[in-house]
Each structure stands twice: as C-alpha cells, then as structure tokens.
C-alpha cells in the first residue's frame, strides 16, 4: 500500500511486523516492570506473570516470526505473500490480540478467539506462495505456525480457567521457536558468513545436522510428556551439538561485522540455553536462568540482528546498519547476561539485576525503532517493489 508515493508500510511483511515488534519489545518490558513493582495493575485475563510470558512469546516473538516468514517465503519461492490491505488486516489482527486483554468489558472468550486466530491465518496466508514449489521442506513452516497456535490455545485454556495448561503451552511454544531458530540458522548462517567474511568456509557436518534434527524432535516430545530426566539429557546433547555446529561455522572475521557477530552471539545464547536447561532439569540449578538465556539471549539477540539485517536488504540499502545499532547489539547481549547470570551470582540483588537488564533491553530496541522506523515506512531506495 502506497500513500502519495511516499509511504509503503504494507508493501511486504517485514515492514509492519518489524515495526510493531520493535515497538512492542520496549513497551512490553516497561509494562512488565511497572506491573512487577505494583505501579500498574495487570489485566485480569492472563494475570501478571501469565501476561508477561504470553506477550513476549505470542506478542513480540510471533510478530518477528510473521515479518520474517512473510518476507523470506516470497524470497525463497519467487511468489507473492500478502501485501497491501490483506497485510494491513493481518497486522491489525495481531495488534487486536495485544490490546483486547486491557480493554474493560471485553468477554474473555472474545479475547481468546481474536488472539488465537492470528497464527492460523498467518499459516494459511503462506500456502499460496508455497503450493507447487519444488522444495517441499518449506511446508514445515505453516505446520510450525499451526502447532504454535496449539501452544497458544493451551495458555488460553488456563486464562479461561478451563485447564491448568499454561506452563505446558509456554514450554511447547519455546520448543517450537527453538525448532524455527535451528531450521532458519542452518539455512542462512553459513551463507551469511561465507559471503561477508573473506576466506571464510563455514563447515556443515552431516552428523551434526542429523543429530540436531533427531534430538530437537526428541526434546519436544519429552517435554510434551513431561519426561524431565530424559529431557535433561536430550537438552544437554542438543546444546553440545549446537556448540559444535557454531564452531564449524565460526570465523574470527565475524567480529569486524556487527550485523554478523550479533547473529553469532544469538546462536551462542541458544546453545548455552540448552546446556543450562539440561542442568536445570537435572535439578542442579533453577530453571529461570535457562529460560531467560533462551528468551532474552537467543530470541532477543537473534531477532534484533535479523530485523536489522532483513530491513536493510529488503529496502535496497547496503548491509551496513547505523553505527548506533552496534550499541544496541551490545546492550541486547549485556541485558541477557545480566538477566541470566546476575541472579545466580548475587541473588540478593535480584531486583537490581532485573531493572538493569530491562533497561538495557528497552534502550536496545528503542535504538532500533529510532533508526529503522522510516526505513520500514518508506519505499525502497532502489525503486524496486517490496
């Protein structure tokens, strides 16, 4: 959709969803900190903790997933994905899911139905671009989105006081995001490093890739059946495999390229989160550090880097982010480190660590919004569509 030739907020999926996600990231944490300190009453529908978990996964994370997939699927298949008014309606549906729980007088079932509708609609919106394409592996993407809708449903069942399935839904969603991150990283990371770093030859080991697939599926299944001891072993093995995978891709030249090292550090957080989860599920440490290594570290750092990179590429700009984004990338990693390690090393300073980590997260994404909003709203600089 073009307004007077100057604006194209709905020309391609990354535009509205990266902007909405970029705005949601600091706002959601500001609200969370305010409710955590009792300065703002959380909505009654999810409850304070339930709202925080739900919105960081099904609000922020899903927005970035939507923007990435709507853009990447078009790039991978050469076929159009929703744009213009259909994309605007899809973005409005996501936004409605964020706002309705806060509006007085809205029946809980309406809140649930509206929020639950987004992921299936997104999944089916990708099918026309995927249908008939030779690479059938891409069909896993709408399947993952539909399974995410199931996970969302489990959280809504608890919000509606119909079942105690909120924790299961949250864990299932984190596992599905893990699947998506592993899938996409394996597809793009070696390529990014090869084309950006002179002399880099990322190594992809067949046994690591097969092991990653097998132990990822096993971990998801074991979490679903609540086989914690076995899940701990699967998480440790999978974490070790991801460390080996990353070591094969790694080249020291990545540190000269902020838009690349941010993705490398995001993947390092992913591997670490799996190792910490295995240790936690063996009962040797609390689970919270592992969960936040994944959500703040793996998801937060990786999505910030991908938004920065995809926006540049799909608006026709050189792959050189604004210099301030290097500060944002450092702050995102620093926030993850504080949120994960701080409470473990100095439990008495828990409030301090949470506030400091939250502040770092907020500033990191505020930098992104400041520098990227006009890129996301205006036409491509090279005049091409998208």
C-alpha positions as CSV (number, residue, x, y, z in Angstrom):
1,X,0.0,0.0,0.0
2,X,1.5,3.4,-1.1
3,X,0.3,6.7,0.3
4,X,1.1,9.6,-2.0
5,X,4.1,7.7,-3.3
6,X,6.0,8.4,-0.1
7,X,5.0,5.6,2.2
8,X,4.8,1.9,1.8
9,X,4.1,0.4,5.3
10,X,2.4,-2.7,3.8
11,X,4.5,-3.4,0.8
12,X,6.0,-6.6,2.3
13,X,5.5,-8.5,5.5
14,X,8.7,-7.3,7.3
15,X,7.6,-3.7,7.3
16,X,4.5,-3.6,9.6
17,X,5.6,-6.6,11.7
18,X,9.2,-5.5,12.4
19,X,7.9,-2.0,13.3
20,X,5.1,-3.4,15.5
21,X,7.5,-5.9,17.1
22,X,10.2,-3.3,17.5
23,X,7.8,-1.0,19.3
24,X,6.3,-3.9,21.4
25,X,9.7,-5.0,22.7
26,X,10.4,-2.0,24.9
27,X,6.7,-1.3,25.7
28,X,6.1,-4.8,26.9
29,X,9.1,-4.7,29.2
30,X,8.1,-1.3,30.5
31,X,4.6,-2.6,31.3
32,X,6.1,-5.7,32.9
33,X,8.4,-3.7,35.1
34,X,5.6,-1.4,36.1
35,X,3.3,-4.4,37.0
36,X,6.1,-6.2,38.7
37,X,6.6,-3.2,41.0
38,X,2.9,-2.8,41.6
39,X,2.7,0.5,39.9
40,X,0.3,-0.8,37.2
41,X,-2.4,-3.4,37.6
42,X,-2.0,-6.2,35.1
43,X,-5.1,-7.2,33.1
44,X,-7.3,-9.8,34.7
45,X,-7.3,-12.1,31.7
46,X,-3.8,-13.6,31.9
47,X,-2.7,-12.4,35.3
48,X,0.7,-10.6,35.8
49,X,3.1,-13.4,35.2
50,X,1.0,-15.1,32.6
51,X,0.7,-11.9,30.6
52,X,4.4,-11.4,30.6
53,X,5.2,-14.9,29.4
54,X,2.4,-14.9,26.8
55,X,3.1,-11.5,25.3
56,X,6.9,-12.0,25.0
57,X,6.2,-15.2,23.1
58,X,3.0,-14.7,21.3
59,X,3.2,-11.0,21.0
60,X,6.8,-9.9,20.4
61,X,8.3,-13.2,19.1
62,X,5.4,-14.0,16.8
63,X,5.5,-10.5,15.3
64,X,9.1,-11.0,14.2
65,X,8.4,-14.6,13.0
66,X,5.5,-13.2,10.9
67,X,7.5,-10.4,9.4
68,X,10.4,-12.8,8.6
69,X,8.4,-15.6,7.1
70,X,6.1,-13.3,5.0
71,X,9.3,-11.8,3.5
72,X,11.5,-14.9,3.3
73,X,8.9,-17.2,1.8
74,X,8.4,-14.7,-1.1
75,X,12.2,-14.6,-1.5
76,X,12.6,-18.4,-1.4
77,X,9.7,-19.2,-3.7
78,X,9.6,-16.2,-6.0
79,X,5.8,-16.0,-5.3
80,X,3.9,-13.2,-3.6
81,X,2.9,-13.2,0.0
82,X,0.3,-10.9,1.5
83,X,0.8,-7.2,0.9
84,X,-1.4,-4.1,0.8
85,X,-4.8,-4.3,2.5
86,X,-4.6,-8.1,3.4
87,X,-1.2,-7.5,5.1
88,X,-2.7,-4.5,6.9
89,X,-5.6,-6.6,8.2
90,X,-3.2,-9.3,9.3
91,X,-1.2,-6.7,11.3
92,X,-4.4,-5.3,12.8
93,X,-5.4,-8.8,13.9
94,X,-2.0,-9.2,15.7
95,X,-2.5,-5.8,17.3
96,X,-6.0,-6.6,18.4
97,X,-4.7,-9.6,20.3
98,X,-2.3,-7.3,22.2
99,X,-4.9,-4.7,23.1
100,X,-8.1,-6.6,23.9
101,X,-6.9,-8.0,27.3
102,X,-6.6,-4.5,28.6
103,X,-9.9,-3.2,27.4
104,X,-12.7,-3.3,30.0
105,X,-15.9,-5.2,29.3
106,X,-14.5,-7.5,26.6
107,X,-15.7,-11.0,27.2
108,X,-12.8,-13.4,27.8
109,X,-13.8,-15.7,25.0
110,X,-13.6,-12.8,22.6
111,X,-10.0,-12.1,23.8
112,X,-9.1,-15.8,23.2
113,X,-10.7,-16.1,19.8
114,X,-9.1,-13.0,18.4
115,X,-5.7,-13.8,19.7
116,X,-5.9,-17.5,18.7
117,X,-6.9,-16.5,15.1
118,X,-3.7,-14.9,14.2
119,X,-1.3,-17.8,13.8
120,X,-3.7,-20.0,11.7
121,X,-4.5,-17.0,9.5
122,X,-0.7,-16.4,9.1
123,X,-0.1,-20.1,8.3
124,X,-2.8,-20.2,5.6
125,X,-1.7,-16.9,4.1
126,X,1.7,-18.5,3.3
127,X,0.2,-21.5,1.4
128,X,-0.4,-19.9,-2.0
129,X,3.3,-19.0,-2.2
130,X,4.3,-22.5,-1.1
131,X,1.9,-24.6,-3.2
132,X,3.5,-26.4,-6.0
133,X,7.0,-25.2,-5.2
134,X,9.7,-27.9,-5.7
135,X,11.3,-27.5,-2.3
136,X,8.7,-29.3,-0.1
137,X,10.8,-28.6,3.1
138,X,9.2,-25.2,3.2
139,X,5.8,-26.8,4.1
140,X,7.1,-27.3,7.6
141,X,6.7,-23.6,8.1
142,X,2.9,-23.4,8.2
143,X,2.9,-26.7,10.2
144,X,5.1,-25.0,12.9
145,X,2.8,-22.0,12.9
146,X,-0.3,-24.2,13.4
147,X,1.5,-26.0,16.3
148,X,2.3,-22.6,17.8
149,X,-1.5,-21.9,17.7
150,X,-2.0,-25.1,19.7
151,X,0.6,-23.9,22.2
152,X,-1.3,-20.6,22.4
153,X,-4.5,-22.4,22.9
154,X,-3.0,-24.2,25.9
155,X,-2.2,-20.9,27.5
156,X,-5.7,-19.5,26.8
157,X,-7.3,-22.6,28.4
158,X,-5.6,-21.6,31.7
159,X,-6.5,-17.9,31.2
160,X,-10.2,-19.0,30.7
161,X,-9.9,-21.2,33.9
162,X,-10.7,-24.3,31.9
163,X,-7.4,-26.2,32.5
164,X,-4.0,-25.9,34.1
165,X,-2.1,-26.0,30.8
166,X,-0.4,-22.6,30.8
167,X,3.0,-23.8,31.7
168,X,2.8,-26.6,29.1
169,X,1.7,-24.1,26.4
170,X,4.6,-21.8,27.3
171,X,7.1,-24.7,27.1
172,X,5.7,-26.0,23.9
173,X,5.9,-22.6,22.3
174,X,9.6,-22.1,23.4
175,X,10.4,-25.5,21.9
176,X,8.7,-24.6,18.6
177,X,10.6,-21.3,18.5
178,X,13.7,-23.4,19.1
179,X,12.8,-25.6,16.1
180,X,12.3,-22.5,13.9
181,X,15.6,-20.9,15.0
182,X,17.6,-24.1,14.4
183,X,15.9,-24.5,11.0
184,X,16.5,-20.9,9.8
185,X,20.0,-20.7,11.2
186,X,21.1,-23.8,9.4
187,X,19.8,-22.3,6.2
188,X,21.2,-18.8,6.4
189,X,24.1,-18.6,8.9
190,X,26.7,-20.4,6.8
191,X,25.7,-18.3,3.8
192,X,25.8,-15.0,5.7
193,X,29.3,-15.8,7.0
194,X,30.6,-17.1,3.6
195,X,29.5,-14.0,1.7
196,X,30.5,-11.4,4.3
197,X,33.9,-12.7,5.6
198,X,36.8,-13.0,3.2
199,X,38.3,-16.5,3.3
200,X,35.5,-18.0,5.5
201,X,34.4,-21.5,4.6
202,X,31.7,-22.5,7.1
203,X,31.8,-26.2,7.8
204,X,28.5,-28.1,7.9
205,X,28.8,-31.6,9.4
206,X,26.3,-34.2,8.3
207,X,26.3,-36.0,11.6
208,X,25.7,-32.7,13.5
209,X,22.8,-31.8,11.2
210,X,21.2,-35.2,11.6
211,X,21.8,-35.2,15.4
212,X,20.3,-31.7,15.6
213,X,17.1,-32.9,13.9
214,X,16.8,-36.0,15.9
215,X,17.5,-34.5,19.4
216,X,15.3,-31.5,18.7
217,X,12.3,-33.7,17.9
218,X,13.1,-35.9,20.9
219,X,13.3,-32.9,23.2
220,X,10.0,-31.5,22.1
221,X,8.3,-34.9,22.6
222,X,9.9,-35.4,26.0
223,X,8.7,-32.0,27.2
224,X,5.2,-32.8,26.0
225,X,5.1,-36.0,28.0
226,X,6.9,-34.4,31.0
227,X,9.8,-36.8,31.0
228,X,12.1,-34.4,32.7
229,X,15.2,-36.5,33.4
230,X,15.3,-37.8,29.8
231,X,14.6,-34.2,28.5
232,X,17.6,-33.0,30.5
233,X,19.9,-35.4,28.7
234,X,18.4,-34.5,25.3
235,X,18.9,-30.8,26.1
236,X,22.5,-31.3,27.0
237,X,23.2,-33.4,23.9
238,X,21.4,-30.9,21.7
239,X,23.2,-28.0,23.3
240,X,26.6,-29.7,22.7
241,X,25.7,-30.3,19.1
242,X,24.8,-26.6,18.6
243,X,28.2,-25.6,20.1
244,X,29.9,-27.9,17.6
245,X,27.6,-26.6,14.8
246,X,28.5,-23.0,15.6
247,X,32.2,-23.8,15.9
248,X,32.1,-25.2,12.4
249,X,30.5,-22.0,11.0
250,X,32.7,-19.6,13.0
251,X,35.4,-17.4,11.6
252,X,37.2,-14.7,13.7
253,X,36.4,-12.3,10.9
254,X,32.8,-12.1,12.0
255,X,33.9,-9.7,14.8
256,X,34.6,-7.0,12.3
257,X,30.9,-7.0,11.1
258,X,28.4,-6.1,13.8
259,X,25.4,-7.2,11.8
260,X,27.0,-10.7,11.6
261,X,28.5,-11.0,15.1
262,X,25.1,-10.2,16.6
263,X,23.7,-13.4,15.0
264,X,26.7,-15.4,16.1
265,X,26.2,-14.3,19.7
266,X,22.5,-15.0,19.4
267,X,23.3,-18.6,18.4
268,X,25.8,-18.9,21.2
269,X,23.0,-18.0,23.6
270,X,20.8,-20.7,22.0
271,X,23.5,-23.3,22.6
272,X,24.1,-22.1,26.2
273,X,20.4,-22.0,27.0
274,X,20.1,-25.7,26.0
275,X,23.0,-26.6,28.2
276,X,21.6,-24.6,31.1
277,X,18.2,-26.2,30.6
278,X,19.7,-29.7,30.8
279,X,21.5,-28.7,34.1
280,X,18.3,-27.2,35.5
281,X,16.1,-30.2,34.6
282,X,18.6,-32.4,36.4
283,X,17.8,-30.3,39.5
284,X,21.3,-28.7,39.8
285,X,20.1,-25.1,39.3
286,X,16.9,-23.1,38.9
287,X,15.1,-23.2,35.5
288,X,14.7,-19.4,35.2
289,X,18.3,-18.7,34.0
290,X,17.9,-21.3,31.2
291,X,14.6,-19.9,30.1
292,X,15.9,-16.3,30.0
293,X,19.1,-17.4,28.3
294,X,16.7,-18.6,25.5
295,X,14.1,-15.8,25.5
296,X,16.3,-12.7,26.3
297,X,19.5,-14.2,24.7
298,X,18.7,-16.5,21.9
299,X,15.4,-14.9,20.8
300,X,16.1,-11.3,21.8
301,X,19.6,-11.0,20.3
302,X,18.9,-13.0,17.2
303,X,15.6,-11.2,16.3
304,X,17.2,-7.8,16.8
305,X,20.0,-8.8,14.5
306,X,17.7,-10.3,11.9
307,X,15.4,-7.3,11.9
308,X,18.4,-5.0,11.4
309,X,19.7,-7.2,8.5
310,X,16.5,-8.0,6.7
311,X,15.3,-4.4,6.8
312,X,18.5,-3.2,5.1
313,X,18.5,-5.9,2.5
314,X,14.8,-5.5,1.6
315,X,14.8,-1.7,1.4
316,X,17.7,-1.8,-1.1
317,X,20.3,-0.5,1.3
318,X,23.9,-1.7,1.8
319,X,24.4,-4.2,4.6
320,X,25.8,-1.5,6.9
321,X,23.5,-0.7,9.8
322,X,23.6,2.7,11.5
323,X,26.5,2.9,13.9
324,X,24.3,3.2,16.9
325,X,23.0,-0.3,16.2
326,X,26.3,-1.7,17.4
327,X,25.5,-0.2,20.8
328,X,22.0,-1.8,20.5
329,X,23.6,-5.2,19.8
330,X,26.0,-4.9,22.8
331,X,23.1,-3.8,25.0
332,X,20.9,-6.8,24.0
333,X,23.7,-9.2,24.8
334,X,24.5,-7.3,28.0
335,X,20.8,-7.5,29.1
336,X,20.8,-11.2,28.5
337,X,24.0,-11.7,30.5
338,X,22.6,-9.6,33.4
339,X,19.2,-11.4,33.4
340,X,20.8,-14.9,33.3
341,X,24.0,-14.5,35.4
342,X,23.1,-11.7,37.8
343,X,20.5,-13.5,40.0
344,X,22.7,-16.6,40.1
345,X,25.9,-14.8,41.2
346,X,24.2,-12.4,43.6
347,X,20.7,-13.5,44.4
348,X,20.3,-10.7,47.0
349,X,20.5,-8.2,44.1
350,X,17.6,-9.7,42.1
351,X,15.6,-6.5,41.8
352,X,18.7,-4.6,40.7
353,X,19.6,-7.2,38.0
354,X,16.0,-7.3,36.7
355,X,15.8,-3.5,36.4
356,X,19.2,-3.2,34.8
357,X,18.6,-5.9,32.3
358,X,15.2,-4.4,31.5
359,X,16.7,-1.0,31.0
360,X,19.3,-2.4,28.6
361,X,16.6,-4.3,26.6
362,X,14.5,-1.1,26.4
363,X,17.3,1.1,25.1
364,X,18.5,-1.5,22.6
365,X,15.1,-1.8,20.9
366,X,14.5,2.0,21.2
367,X,17.7,2.5,19.2
368,X,16.3,0.1,16.6
369,X,12.9,1.9,16.4
370,X,14.6,5.3,16.2
371,X,16.9,4.3,13.3
372,X,14.6,1.9,11.4
373,X,11.1,3.3,11.5
374,X,11.4,5.5,8.4
375,X,13.2,2.6,6.6
376,X,10.2,0.4,7.3
377,X,7.6,3.0,6.3
378,X,9.2,4.5,3.1
379,X,9.7,2.9,-0.3
380,X,12.9,1.0,-1.2
381,X,15.8,3.4,-2.0
382,X,16.5,1.5,-5.3
383,X,12.9,1.9,-6.6
384,X,12.2,-1.8,-6.7
385,X,8.9,-3.2,-5.3
386,X,8.8,-4.6,-1.7
